[in-house]
Amino acid sequence: MRIVVTGTQGQIDTSIQRLGERLGISITRVGLPDVDLASIDTLDAAVRAARPDVIISAAAYTSVDKAESEPELAQKINGDAPGALARIANDTGLPLLHLSTDYVFSGDKLGAYTETDAPAPIGVYGKTKLSGEQQIRNATDNHVILRTAWVYSPYGNNFVKTMLRLGETNDRVTVVDDQFGCPTYAPDIARALLVIAQQVVNDRDETLRGVFNLTGEGETTWANFARAIFAGAERRGRRPVQVDNISSQAYQAVAKRPLNSRLSRDKLDDVYGLRLDGWQTSLDRCLDQLIAPLRE
Ligand SMILES: NC(=O)c1ccc[n+]([C@@H]2O[C@H](COP(=O)([O-])OP(=O)(O)OC[C@H]3O[C@@H](n4cnc5c(N)ncnc54)[C@H](OP(=O)(O)O)[C@@H]3O)[C@@H](O)[C@H]2O)c1
């Protein structure tokens, strides 16, 4: 199987690349500086040159706060570029796997969001990602949209790496404690994507297509996620760090985030038989990569 993936430096594209290398699957990443998703004239040629069996759309404008002041750029990258990719997929007869987000939801629901719940994003990032989903649906039926959340890994920028960095110079950190979500490990996402890719390449069944949630097992708040990170770091020899709770209202981030963005995992399990590991288990794997083991 040959796979083309958008993104060259990101958490998920890097995880796909590394897993592909281990499994002997040909992965071609397309992205900056050669292919800029904000001006997509070179995208078609780059995708076709890789002669893929499947396209994975992983790259995105992921700075949730910055998107509030750059809505046009975020729309081009998160909305219009996935639409263009879907038209390329349709023209070439290829399946498209696309990463979307829990931030397409408002956060008002009490329980976990299912794939049939109506999206109602409250920030620019979520709105532009929802536009990407809609543009894909308009261009091709041969798509799988995978909504993931709270992604962390040893690669790129993410909450785990930020906490570890803050813990190097601070004894206490303040973290919001009223947003609930599902931390998801990028290498676990990559594994699921390769299974899904294999199935859609070999099987035209429409039940394999459509929108699916793809998150790590379990749920938590950012503050408790931070506590688990510092506890794991302490077990690996780092000094203790205290986490102080703060409400989202008091923290005043530039972009509003959904208070509840927990996603149900049942559809992915029912259709693909896939469940990702629990976030605590995968966090341990991530910390093993990020923190050198204690010398006895
Ligand atoms: N991170 C999360 O918590 C999270 C949560 C839910 C959903 N998702 C979705 O999951 C997907 C992957 O996320 P991630 O965490 O792997 O993202 P990431 O680490 O921020 O990586 C994003 C990738 O997109 C590339 N990119 C950004 N602007 C581009 C442009 N104009 N042209 C070409 N490439 C561009 C980046 O390249 P440079 O590094 O060179 O800029 C990078 O390779 C995205 O679709 C995201 O919306 C992520």
The ligand as an SDF file (V2000), in Angstrom:
LIG
                    3D

 48 52  0  0  0  0  0  0  0  0999 V2000
   -3.3720   18.6390   18.0260 N   0  0  0  0  0  0  0  0  0  0  0  0
   -4.5630   18.3840   18.5290 C   0  0  0  0  0  0  0  0  0  0  0  0
   -4.7810   18.4130   19.7480 O   0  0  0  0  0  0  0  0  0  0  0  0
   -5.7010   18.0120   17.6140 C   0  0  0  0  0  0  0  0  0  0  0  0
   -6.9770   17.8030   18.1660 C   0  0  0  0  0  0  0  0  0  0  0  0
   -8.0280   17.4610   17.3110 C   0  0  0  0  0  0  0  0  0  0  0  0
   -7.8100   17.3220   15.9470 C   0  0  0  0  0  0  0  0  0  0  0  0
   -6.5750   17.5340   15.4460 N   0  0  0  0  0  0  0  0  0  0  0  0
   -6.3950   17.4300   13.9920 C   0  0  0  0  0  0  0  0  0  0  0  0
   -5.4370   16.4180   13.7190 O   0  0  0  0  0  0  0  0  0  0  0  0
   -4.6470   16.7800   12.5820 C   0  0  0  0  0  0  0  0  0  0  0  0
   -3.1800   16.6740   12.8970 C   0  0  0  0  0  0  0  0  0  0  0  0
   -2.9000   17.4150   14.0650 O   0  0  0  0  0  0  0  0  0  0  0  0
   -1.4190   17.5020   14.6420 P   0  0  0  0  0  0  0  0  0  0  0  0
   -1.5240   17.6050   16.1210 O   0  0  0  0  0  0  0  0  0  0  0  0
   -0.5490   16.4510   13.9920 O   0  0  0  0  0  0  0  0  0  0  0  0
   -1.0180   18.9430   14.0790 O   0  0  0  0  0  0  0  0  0  0  0  0
    0.3840   19.6800   14.1810 P   0  0  0  0  0  0  0  0  0  0  0  0
    1.3470   18.8900   14.9780 O   0  0  0  0  0  0  0  0  0  0  0  0
    0.0910   21.0850   14.5330 O   0  0  0  0  0  0  0  0  0  0  0  0
    0.8750   19.6040   12.6650 O   0  0  0  0  0  0  0  0  0  0  0  0
    0.1960   20.2720   11.6480 C   0  0  0  0  0  0  0  0  0  0  0  0
    0.8960   20.0160   10.3460 C   0  0  0  0  0  0  0  0  0  0  0  0
    0.2500   20.8290    9.3540 O   0  0  0  0  0  0  0  0  0  0  0  0
    1.2640   21.5080    8.6460 C   0  0  0  0  0  0  0  0  0  0  0  0
    0.7890   22.7550    8.0840 N   0  0  0  0  0  0  0  0  0  0  0  0
    0.3120   23.8420    8.7340 C   0  0  0  0  0  0  0  0  0  0  0  0
    0.0560   24.8180    7.8500 N   0  0  0  0  0  0  0  0  0  0  0  0
    0.3850   24.3400    6.6230 C   0  0  0  0  0  0  0  0  0  0  0  0
    0.3580   24.8660    5.3080 C   0  0  0  0  0  0  0  0  0  0  0  0
   -0.0540   26.1090    5.0430 N   0  0  0  0  0  0  0  0  0  0  0  0
    0.7590   24.0650    4.2860 N   0  0  0  0  0  0  0  0  0  0  0  0
    1.2040   22.8240    4.5130 C   0  0  0  0  0  0  0  0  0  0  0  0
    1.2600   22.2680    5.7270 N   0  0  0  0  0  0  0  0  0  0  0  0
    0.8580   23.0170    6.7680 C   0  0  0  0  0  0  0  0  0  0  0  0
    2.3320   21.7700    9.6750 C   0  0  0  0  0  0  0  0  0  0  0  0
    3.5300   22.1300    9.0460 O   0  0  0  0  0  0  0  0  0  0  0  0
    4.5750   23.0950    9.8120 P   0  0  0  0  0  0  0  0  0  0  0  0
    4.8840   22.4390   11.1170 O   0  0  0  0  0  0  0  0  0  0  0  0
    5.7200   23.1710    8.8620 O   0  0  0  0  0  0  0  0  0  0  0  0
    3.8270   24.4010    9.9960 O   0  0  0  0  0  0  0  0  0  0  0  0
    2.3840   20.4090   10.3370 C   0  0  0  0  0  0  0  0  0  0  0  0
    3.1090   19.5020    9.5610 O   0  0  0  0  0  0  0  0  0  0  0  0
   -5.1200   18.1720   12.1690 C   0  0  0  0  0  0  0  0  0  0  0  0
   -6.0250   18.0310   11.1050 O   0  0  0  0  0  0  0  0  0  0  0  0
   -5.8270   18.7000   13.3910 C   0  0  0  0  0  0  0  0  0  0  0  0
   -6.8420   19.6290   13.0590 O   0  0  0  0  0  0  0  0  0  0  0  0
   -5.5090   17.8590   16.2430 C   0  0  0  0  0  0  0  0  0  0  0  0
  1  2  1  0
  2  3  2  0
  2  4  1  0
  4  5  1  0
  4 48  2  0
  5  6  2  0
  6  7  1  0
  7  8  2  0
  8  9  1  0
  8 48  1  0
  9 10  1  0
  9 46  1  0
 10 11  1  0
 11 12  1  0
 11 44  1  0
 12 13  1  0
 13 14  1  0
 14 15  2  0
 14 16  1  0
 14 17  1  0
 17 18  1  0
 18 19  2  0
 18 20  1  0
 18 21  1  0
 21 22  1  0
 22 23  1  0
 23 24  1  0
 23 42  1  0
 24 25  1  0
 25 26  1  0
 25 36  1  0
 26 27  1  0
 26 35  1  0
 27 28  2  0
 28 29  1  0
 29 30  1  0
 29 35  2  0
 30 31  1  0
 30 32  2  0
 32 33  1  0
 33 34  2  0
 34 35  1  0
 36 37  1  0
 36 42  1  0
 37 38  1  0
 38 39  2  0
 38 40  1  0
 38 41  1  0
 42 43  1  0
 44 45  1  0
 44 46  1  0
 46 47  1  0
M  CHG  2   8   1  16  -1
M  END
$$$$
